[in-house]
Structure formats: structure tokens, C-alpha cells
Amino acid sequence: MDSRPLFFGRLSRILLGVGLCVWLYVHPPHGLVLQGILLFFGISLVLGGVMGYAGCEVLAIPNLLTGKRMQCY
């Protein structure tokens, strides 16, 4: 089941990821671990939207690095 997300879904993921990264830069939360987690999800959202990946955002960066299309259910 390798369906591609709709344009609005891709656009909303990109905008949400960019918004999260901008918010993280403008008003960073306390704690390095929380900053790292939010940065990871922000970048994952942007990459998932740009690549057209319809799966989980957590796997967008590993899929880019390995060249595979892994999915989690």
C-alpha cells in the first residue's frame, strides 16, 4: 500500500514542520532533550512532505538515509 498523500496533506505537513522549527528558534523550550525531539519532528514533517511520504513522520529521516520505504503500523 504505497499511496501518495494529497497535495493539501503534503503542503500542511511542510507548513507545520517549518512552523515548528521557527517556533523552536524564536521561543525555545527549556531542556536540550525536548529541543532535540521537537527539531527531529519538525525536520521529519518537512522531509515527509517534500518526499511525498505517506507514512509515519518518525520514519521520514531513516527512510531518506537508507533509501527504503519502511512503514510502521
BAMAR-450644 format. One record per atom (N, C-alpha, C): residue number from 1; chain; atom name; x, y, z negated. Coordinates in steps of 0.1 Angstrom, whole numbers. Layout:
REM BAMAR-450644
   nr  kette  atom      x      y      z
  NUM      A    CA      X      Y      Z
...
***
This chain:
REM BAMAR-450644
   nr  kette  atom      x      y      z
    1      A     N      9    -12      0
    1      A    CA      0      0      0
    1      A     C      9     12      0
    2      A     N     13     17     12
    2      A    CA     22     28     13
    2      A     C     15     40     19
    3      A     N      5     45     13
    3      A    CA     -3     56     18
    3      A     C      4     69     15
    4      A     N      3     78     23
    4      A    CA      9     91     22
    4      A     C     -1    101     15
    5      A     N      3    109      6
    5      A    CA     -6    119      0
    5      A     C    -11    129      9
    6      A     N    -23    135      6
    6      A    CA    -28    146     15
    6      A     C    -19    158     13
    7      A     N    -21    167     23
    7      A    CA    -13    180     22
    7      A     C    -15    188     10
    8      A     N    -28    188      5
    8      A    CA    -30    196     -7
    8      A     C    -24    189    -19
    9      A     N    -23    176    -20
    9      A    CA    -17    169    -30
    9      A     C     -2    172    -31
   10      A     N      4    172    -19
   10      A    CA     19    174    -18
   10      A     C     22    189    -22
   11      A     N     13    198    -17
   11      A    CA     16    212    -20
   11      A     C     14    215    -35
   12      A     N      4    209    -41
   12      A    CA      1    211    -55
   12      A     C     13    205    -64
   13      A     N     18    194    -60
   13      A    CA     30    188    -67
   13      A     C     42    197    -66
   14      A     N     44    203    -54
   14      A    CA     56    212    -52
   14      A     C     54    224    -61
   15      A     N     42    230    -60
   15      A    CA     40    242    -68
   15      A     C     40    240    -83
   16      A     N     35    229    -87
   16      A    CA     36    225   -101
   16      A     C     50    223   -106
   17      A     N     58    216    -98
   17      A    CA     72    214   -101
   17      A     C     80    227   -102
   18      A     N     78    235    -92
   18      A    CA     85    248    -92
   18      A     C     81    257   -103
   19      A     N     68    257   -106
   19      A    CA     63    264   -118
   19      A     C     68    259   -131
   20      A     N     70    246   -132
   20      A    CA     76    241   -144
   20      A     C     90    245   -146
   21      A     N     98    244   -135
   21      A    CA    112    248   -135
   21      A     C    113    263   -138
   22      A     N    105    271   -132
   22      A    CA    105    286   -135
   22      A     C    102    289   -150
   23      A     N     91    282   -155
   23      A    CA     88    284   -169
   23      A     C     99    279   -178
   24      A     N    105    269   -174
   24      A    CA    116    264   -182
   24      A     C    128    274   -183
   25      A     N    130    281   -171
   25      A    CA    141    291   -171
   25      A     C    137    303   -178
   26      A     N    124    308   -177
   26      A    CA    120    320   -183
   26      A     C    118    319   -198
   27      A     N    112    308   -202
   27      A    CA    109    306   -216
   27      A     C    112    292   -221
   28      A     N    125    289   -223
   28      A    CA    130    276   -226
   28      A     C    125    271   -239
   29      A     N    120    259   -241
   29      A    CA    116    254   -254
   29      A     C    129    251   -262
   30      A     N    127    249   -275
   30      A    CA    138    245   -284
   30      A     C    141    230   -282
   31      A     N    153    227   -282
   31      A    CA    157    213   -281
   31      A     C    162    209   -267
   32      A     N    174    204   -267
   32      A    CA    180    200   -254
   32      A     C    173    188   -248
   33      A     N    168    179   -256
   33      A    CA    162    167   -250
   33      A     C    149    171   -243
   34      A     N    141    180   -249
   34      A    CA    128    185   -243
   34      A     C    131    193   -231
   35      A     N    142    201   -230
   35      A    CA    145    208   -218
   35      A     C    149    198   -207
   36      A     N    156    188   -210
   36      A    CA    160    178   -201
   36      A     C    148    170   -195
   37      A     N    139    167   -203
   37      A    CA    127    160   -199
   37      A     C    119    168   -190
   38      A     N    117    181   -193
   38      A    CA    109    190   -185
   38      A     C    116    193   -172
   39      A     N    129    194   -172
   39      A    CA    136    196   -160
   39      A     C    135    184   -151
   40      A     N    136    172   -156
   40      A    CA    135    160   -148
   40      A     C    122    159   -142
   41      A     N    111    162   -149
   41      A    CA     98    161   -143
   41      A     C     95    172   -133
   42      A     N    101    184   -135
   42      A    CA     99    195   -126
   42      A     C    106    191   -112
   43      A     N    118    186   -113
   43      A    CA    125    182   -101
   43      A     C    119    170    -94
   44      A     N    114    161   -102
   44      A    CA    107    149    -97
   44      A     C     94    153    -89
   45      A     N     87    162    -95
   45      A    CA     75    167    -88
   45      A     C     78    173    -75
   46      A     N     88    182    -75
   46      A    CA     92    188    -62
   46      A     C     97    178    -52
   47      A     N    106    169    -56
   47      A    CA    111    159    -47
   47      A     C    100    150    -42
   48      A     N     91    146    -51
   48      A    CA     80    137    -47
   48      A     C     71    144    -36
   49      A     N     68    157    -38
   49      A    CA     60    164    -29
   49      A     C     67    166    -15
   50      A     N     80    169    -16
   50      A    CA     87    172     -3
   50      A     C     89    159      5
   51      A     N     92    148     -2
   51      A    CA     94    135      4
   51      A     C     81    128      8
   52      A     N     70    133      3
   52      A    CA     57    127      7
   52      A     C     55    114     -1
   53      A     N     61    113    -12
   53      A    CA     60    100    -20
   53      A     C     47    100    -28
   54      A     N     39     90    -26
   54      A    CA     26     89    -32
   54      A     C     26     82    -46
   55      A     N     38     78    -50
   55      A    CA     38     70    -62
   55      A     C     40     79    -75
   56      A     N     45     73    -85
   56      A    CA     47     80    -98
   56      A     C     59     89    -97
   57      A     N     58    101   -104
   57      A    CA     68    111   -103
   57      A     C     81    106   -110
   58      A     N     80     97   -119
   58      A    CA     92     92   -126
   58      A     C    101     85   -117
   59      A     N     96     79   -106
   59      A    CA    105     72    -97
   59      A     C    109     80    -85
   60      A     N    106     93    -84
   60      A    CA    110    101    -72
   60      A     C    125    102    -71
   61      A     N    132    105    -82
   61      A    CA    146    107    -82
   61      A     C    153     94    -79
   62      A     N    150     83    -87
   62      A    CA    156     70    -84
   62      A     C    154     65    -69
   63      A     N    142     68    -64
   63      A    CA    139     64    -50
   63      A     C    148     71    -40
   64      A     N    150     84    -43
   64      A    CA    159     92    -35
   64      A     C    173     87    -35
   65      A     N    178     84    -47
   65      A    CA    192     79    -49
   65      A     C    194     65    -43
   66      A     N    184     56    -44
   66      A    CA    186     43    -39
   66      A     C    181     41    -25
   67      A     N    173     50    -20
   67      A    CA    168     48     -6
   67      A     C    156     38     -5
   68      A     N    151     34    -16
   68      A    CA    140     24    -16
   68      A     C    127     32    -20
   69      A     N    116     25    -18
   69      A    CA    103     30    -22
   69      A     C     97     21    -33
   70      A     N    102     22    -45
   70      A    CA     97     14    -56
   70      A     C     85     21    -61
   71      A     N     76     13    -67
   71      A    CA     63     18    -73
   71      A     C     61     12    -86
   72      A     N     55     19    -95
   72      A    CA     51     13   -108
   72      A     C     36     14   -109
   73      A     N     30      4   -116
   73      A    CA     15      3   -117
   73      A     C     12      4   -132
***
